[in-house]
Amino acid sequence: MLEDTLREAARSDEQTKERIIRELASQSDETVQALINHLQFGGKGGTERIAVRVLCEIGYPRNAAALPHLIYLVEDLNDPAWNEAAQTILEMGSEEVVPALIAVLLDWGKKVQYWEAAIEGICAMLSKEEANREYAVPCGPALVYLLSQEKLLSTGKLEPAYLLDVLKNIGDFNQYKTDGTEKIVAQFFLSHPSCID
């Protein structure tokens, strides 16, 4: 039933789509789990985007269980539901989102299969104009740490500009400064002059 409703919404005009999304969002909390299952095992043909829009409409904290699945979508900049997933995450509570983001940023490929791409996707989300600083600032030290890892940057699998964009958006360096941070950032720019605007 959910699959059919999502498929109908995906094929509908915007007004009908919005009505279906609101109807699904107003249903029981079991809808959240059904949407998570859909994202995990089946969302194709535009239904993935609709499922994420329903989760966004459901709102936080009712949609909190979907956070790992939304982060998974954000990890791939080419995912068709990337924008919707990023928007939904950025509307969730930072107290739940930030630790989950930091866990992915510092994973080093242990659990996250395409870890470098995941970092880029998360950083792209944190660099969005509508991203509140309450999400980016706590991630600052993890980003600085990653920039200090020459073995990571030397592989060419990670584009440092994504990390730098987040740090630039944070603005006030004192917000994420830790012992040795200035030295790490200075060393990074000295060894990567092409990253300086």
C-alpha positions as CSV (number, residue, x, y, z in Angstrom):
1,M,0.0,0.0,0.0
2,L,2.7,2.5,1.0
3,E,4.7,1.7,-2.2
4,D,1.6,2.3,-4.4
5,T,0.8,5.6,-2.6
6,L,4.4,6.8,-3.0
7,R,4.4,5.8,-6.6
8,E,1.1,7.7,-7.2
9,A,2.6,10.8,-5.5
10,A,5.8,10.6,-7.6
11,R,3.7,10.6,-10.8
12,S,1.3,13.4,-9.7
13,D,1.3,17.1,-10.1
14,E,2.8,19.2,-7.3
15,Q,-0.6,20.0,-5.6
16,T,-1.6,16.3,-5.5
17,K,1.9,15.3,-4.4
18,E,1.7,17.8,-1.5
19,R,-1.7,16.4,-0.5
20,I,-0.5,12.8,-0.5
21,I,2.6,13.8,1.5
22,R,0.5,15.5,4.2
23,E,-1.9,12.5,4.4
24,L,1.0,10.1,4.8
25,A,2.7,12.3,7.4
26,S,-0.5,12.5,9.5
27,Q,-0.8,8.7,9.8
28,S,0.5,6.7,12.8
29,D,4.1,6.4,13.9
30,E,4.3,3.1,12.1
31,T,4.5,5.1,8.9
32,V,8.0,6.2,9.9
33,Q,9.2,2.6,10.1
34,A,7.5,1.8,6.8
35,L,9.2,4.8,5.2
36,I,12.6,3.7,6.6
37,N,12.0,0.2,5.2
38,H,11.2,1.7,1.9
39,L,14.4,3.8,1.8
40,Q,16.4,0.8,3.0
41,F,15.0,-1.8,0.6
42,G,13.2,-0.3,-2.3
43,G,12.8,3.4,-3.1
44,K,13.2,3.8,-6.8
45,G,11.5,5.7,-9.6
46,G,11.1,8.9,-7.7
47,T,9.5,7.2,-4.7
48,E,12.7,7.7,-2.6
49,R,12.3,11.5,-2.8
50,I,8.7,11.3,-1.9
51,A,9.4,9.1,1.1
52,V,12.0,11.6,2.4
53,R,9.6,14.5,1.9
54,V,7.0,12.6,4.0
55,L,9.7,12.1,6.7
56,C,10.4,15.8,6.6
57,E,6.7,16.6,6.9
58,I,6.4,14.2,9.8
59,G,9.0,16.3,11.6
60,Y,11.4,15.9,14.4
61,P,11.3,14.1,16.9
62,R,8.9,11.7,15.3
63,N,11.2,11.1,12.4
64,A,14.4,10.7,14.5
65,A,14.6,7.0,13.8
66,A,15.2,7.8,10.1
67,L,18.4,9.8,10.8
68,P,20.9,7.0,9.9
69,H,19.1,6.4,6.6
70,L,18.9,10.1,5.8
71,I,22.6,10.5,6.5
72,Y,23.2,7.5,4.1
73,L,21.4,9.4,1.4
74,V,23.3,12.6,2.0
75,E,26.6,10.7,1.8
76,D,26.1,10.4,-2.0
77,L,26.0,13.7,-3.7
78,N,24.5,12.0,-6.7
79,D,21.5,10.5,-4.9
80,P,18.2,11.7,-6.4
81,A,16.9,12.4,-2.8
82,W,20.1,14.2,-1.7
83,N,18.4,17.7,-1.4
84,E,15.3,16.3,0.4
85,A,17.5,14.3,2.8
86,A,19.7,17.2,3.6
87,Q,16.7,19.5,4.2
88,T,15.2,16.9,6.5
89,I,18.4,16.5,8.5
90,L,18.9,20.2,8.8
91,E,15.3,20.5,10.3
92,M,16.1,17.8,12.9
93,G,17.5,18.5,16.4
94,S,21.2,19.2,16.4
95,E,21.6,17.3,19.6
96,E,20.9,14.1,17.7
97,V,22.3,15.0,14.3
98,V,25.7,16.3,15.2
99,P,27.0,13.2,17.0
100,A,25.8,11.1,14.1
101,L,27.6,13.3,11.6
102,I,30.8,13.3,13.6
103,A,30.7,9.5,13.8
104,V,30.6,9.4,10.0
105,L,33.3,12.0,9.6
106,L,35.7,10.1,11.9
107,D,34.8,6.6,10.6
108,W,37.9,6.1,8.5
109,G,36.0,3.6,6.3
110,K,35.3,1.1,9.2
111,K,31.6,1.1,8.7
112,V,31.0,3.6,6.0
113,Q,31.8,1.9,2.7
114,Y,32.5,5.0,0.6
115,W,33.8,7.1,3.4
116,E,35.6,9.9,1.4
117,A,32.4,10.5,-0.6
118,A,30.4,10.5,2.6
119,I,32.6,13.3,4.0
120,E,32.0,15.3,0.8
121,G,28.3,14.8,1.0
122,I,28.0,15.8,4.6
123,C,30.3,18.8,4.1
124,A,28.1,19.9,1.1
125,M,25.1,19.7,3.3
126,L,26.8,21.7,6.1
127,S,27.8,24.3,3.5
128,K,24.3,24.9,2.3
129,E,23.0,28.4,2.8
130,E,20.1,27.1,5.0
131,A,22.4,25.1,7.2
132,N,22.4,26.5,10.7
133,R,25.7,27.0,12.4
134,E,24.6,24.7,15.3
135,Y,25.3,21.8,13.0
136,A,28.6,22.9,11.5
137,V,30.4,24.4,14.5
138,P,30.6,21.2,16.5
139,C,31.9,19.4,13.4
140,G,34.7,21.9,13.0
141,P,37.3,20.1,15.1
142,A,36.7,16.9,13.2
143,L,37.1,18.7,9.9
144,V,40.3,20.3,11.0
145,Y,41.6,16.9,12.2
146,L,40.8,15.4,8.8
147,L,42.6,18.3,7.0
148,S,45.7,17.5,9.1
149,Q,45.8,13.9,7.9
150,E,48.3,13.9,5.0
151,K,47.8,10.2,4.3
152,L,44.1,10.9,3.7
153,L,44.6,14.0,1.5
154,S,47.5,12.4,-0.5
155,T,45.2,9.6,-1.9
156,G,43.3,12.1,-4.0
157,K,40.0,10.4,-3.0
158,L,38.9,13.4,-0.9
159,E,38.4,16.9,-2.2
160,P,39.6,19.2,0.7
161,A,37.5,22.1,-0.7
162,Y,34.4,20.5,0.7
163,L,35.8,20.6,4.3
164,L,37.2,24.1,3.8
165,D,33.8,25.4,2.6
166,V,32.3,24.3,6.0
167,L,35.1,25.9,7.9
168,K,34.7,29.1,5.9
169,N,30.9,29.1,6.6
170,I,31.6,28.7,10.3
171,G,33.4,32.0,10.2
172,D,34.7,32.8,13.6
173,F,37.8,30.5,14.0
174,N,37.5,30.6,17.7
175,Q,34.2,28.7,17.5
176,Y,36.0,25.4,16.6
177,K,39.6,26.1,17.8
178,T,41.2,23.4,19.9
179,D,44.8,23.1,21.0
180,G,47.0,23.0,18.0
181,T,44.2,23.8,15.5
182,E,45.9,26.9,14.2
183,K,49.1,25.0,13.5
184,I,47.2,22.2,11.7
185,V,45.3,24.6,9.5
186,A,48.4,26.7,8.8
187,Q,50.3,23.5,7.8
188,F,47.5,22.4,5.6
189,F,47.5,25.7,3.7
190,L,51.3,25.7,3.4
191,S,51.3,22.3,1.9
192,H,48.1,22.8,-0.3
193,P,48.4,26.4,-1.6
194,S,45.9,25.7,-4.4
195,C,43.1,25.6,-1.8
196,I,43.6,29.3,-0.9
197,D,41.0,31.5,-2.6
